[in-house]
Amino acid sequence: MHMRFPSVGGDLSKESKESKTKNEVSITMSGEGEDMQELRHIPVALQRCIDLLSPSIERAISLRGSAVVIDATLGLGGHTRALLEKFPELHVIGFDRDKAALSLAKENVAPYQERLTAIHAVYDEISSTLHDLKISHIDGALFDLGVSSMQLDEGDRGFAYSHDAPLDMRMDQSQGKTAQNILDTYERGDLIRILRAYGDEKFAPRIADNIIAARAQGTLKSTKALAELIKESIPAPARRTGGNPAKRTFQALRIEVNQELEVLERAIPAAMEALIVHGRIVVMSYQSLEDKIVKSFFTKACTSTTPRNLPVELPNSAAKFSYVITGSESATESEISENPRAQSMRLRAIEKVAA
Ligand SMILES: C[S@@+](CC[C@H](N)C(=O)[O-])C[C@H]1O[C@@H](n2cnc3c(N)ncnc32)[C@H](O)[C@@H]1O
């Protein structure tokens, strides 16, 4: 395995600047000041993720003296920090499409900054990034999907129906269409399609009709206006069950804005392909559409292609992965009580067993 890790420290040398891949982010060091208090958020299933990835990392360190893990969703760097703390021989390649998250992660991981390569990119760029960094294999990959608590709490991002804000919902605010663009331009049929497919919204046609009517009046310009429109679109008896009726439409718009399912469908196989034999991939999903994609890739990878009715395994048909967790795991009750975000989490993990 050829590894070359450009520094991500605040003061990059000319040489390392030139060797940066296009999206690498420089880290500005900062002390453990007041801001760091806010970074001490609770990463979901932290110890479980560390435990699941540890055997692959330990194996690599004992064989080669070092290990490389991808954190596809760096977020505030909670999982990465714990991994770097535990393994002084570990290097993490951390992806995030949100520049604000990367800045916070950089602060959180500052004590270990020379062992983090932070990349501002969508995680479906795993293969090209590893190629640019001249890394042929990785020992582990971690995906902690969705938005972070920081993104939900930042009222102006538009992710939360509880904060009045512009209808943005982009994880990467430097590019791409916003939720407002979708609401202003999508045809009725496309609005219904995304509300049904990504939000499982029964009242999609009524919501779509009201969105189109509101366009003409120019009244749909904020999360509050959208939440109100959704409420009015849903018959009163249906509003009384299943939590806030805005939840499904907000989820659908966020998935469409960020193309979340398409990029996940490209990223999971790319990470699986990049793993070395005995490397592990660990994924935490927070909604069923993502979990379905992960489950489908993992099931296929852990299943022999020999037809079930044959008595012997055909050559080259053995599964290349095996389950580390059979099925999926949820967060523990005590974790959910401390961190409500963990409630919907589904954790899956597999290990590569053959090249
Ligand atoms: C749940 S948070 C991760 C939290 C992190 N594990 C921690 O402990 O701080 C998910 C992060 O992944 C990022 N993200 C989501 N989808 C992404 C994608 N397709 N490509 C890159 N980053 C993504 C989000 O911007 C967010 O910061």
Ligand as a Chemical Component Dictionary entry (heavy atoms), coordinates in Angstrom:
data_LIG
# 
_chem_comp.id                   LIG 
_chem_comp.type                 NON-POLYMER 
_chem_comp.pdbx_formal_charge   0 
_chem_comp.three_letter_code    LIG 
# 
loop_
_chem_comp_atom.comp_id 
_chem_comp_atom.atom_id 
_chem_comp_atom.alt_atom_id 
_chem_comp_atom.type_symbol 
_chem_comp_atom.charge 
_chem_comp_atom.model_Cartn_x 
_chem_comp_atom.model_Cartn_y 
_chem_comp_atom.model_Cartn_z 
_chem_comp_atom.pdbx_ordinal 
LIG C1  C1  C 0  -24.350 12.710 11.421 1  
LIG S1  S1  S 1  -23.133 13.822 10.932 2  
LIG C2  C2  C 0  -21.636 13.006 11.358 3  
LIG C3  C3  C 0  -21.218 13.219 12.781 4  
LIG C4  C4  C 0  -19.845 12.676 13.085 5  
LIG N1  N1  N 0  -19.795 11.233 13.011 6  
LIG C5  C5  C 0  -19.368 13.134 14.425 7  
LIG O1  O1  O 0  -19.151 12.297 15.321 8  
LIG O2  O2  O -1 -19.201 14.332 14.620 9  
LIG C6  C6  C 0  -23.135 13.667 9.206  10 
LIG C7  C7  C 0  -22.177 14.596 8.497  11 
LIG O3  O3  O 0  -21.992 14.050 7.208  12 
LIG C8  C8  C 0  -22.046 15.063 6.251  13 
LIG N2  N2  N 0  -22.575 14.445 5.036  14 
LIG C9  C9  C 0  -23.808 13.948 4.843  15 
LIG N3  N3  N 0  -23.915 13.453 3.611  16 
LIG C10 C10 C 0  -22.713 13.623 3.021  17 
LIG C11 C11 C 0  -22.185 13.298 1.739  18 
LIG N4  N4  N 0  -22.956 12.721 0.819  19 
LIG N5  N5  N 0  -20.900 13.585 1.478  20 
LIG C12 C12 C 0  -20.114 14.186 2.413  21 
LIG N6  N6  N 0  -20.554 14.534 3.638  22 
LIG C13 C13 C 0  -21.847 14.249 3.935  23 
LIG C14 C14 C 0  -22.967 16.121 6.812  24 
LIG O4  O4  O 0  -22.641 17.375 6.277  25 
LIG C15 C15 C 0  -22.681 16.007 8.313  26 
LIG O5  O5  O 0  -21.699 16.931 8.714  27 
# 
loop_
_chem_comp_bond.comp_id 
_chem_comp_bond.atom_id_1 
_chem_comp_bond.atom_id_2 
_chem_comp_bond.value_order 
_chem_comp_bond.pdbx_ordinal 
LIG C1  S1  SING 1  
LIG S1  C2  SING 2  
LIG S1  C6  SING 3  
LIG C2  C3  SING 4  
LIG C3  C4  SING 5  
LIG C4  N1  SING 6  
LIG C4  C5  SING 7  
LIG C5  O1  DOUB 8  
LIG C5  O2  SING 9  
LIG C6  C7  SING 10 
LIG C7  O3  SING 11 
LIG C7  C15 SING 12 
LIG O3  C8  SING 13 
LIG C8  N2  SING 14 
LIG C8  C14 SING 15 
LIG N2  C9  SING 16 
LIG N2  C13 SING 17 
LIG C9  N3  DOUB 18 
LIG N3  C10 SING 19 
LIG C10 C11 SING 20 
LIG C10 C13 DOUB 21 
LIG C11 N4  SING 22 
LIG C11 N5  DOUB 23 
LIG N5  C12 SING 24 
LIG C12 N6  DOUB 25 
LIG N6  C13 SING 26 
LIG C14 O4  SING 27 
LIG C14 C15 SING 28 
LIG C15 O5  SING 29 
# 
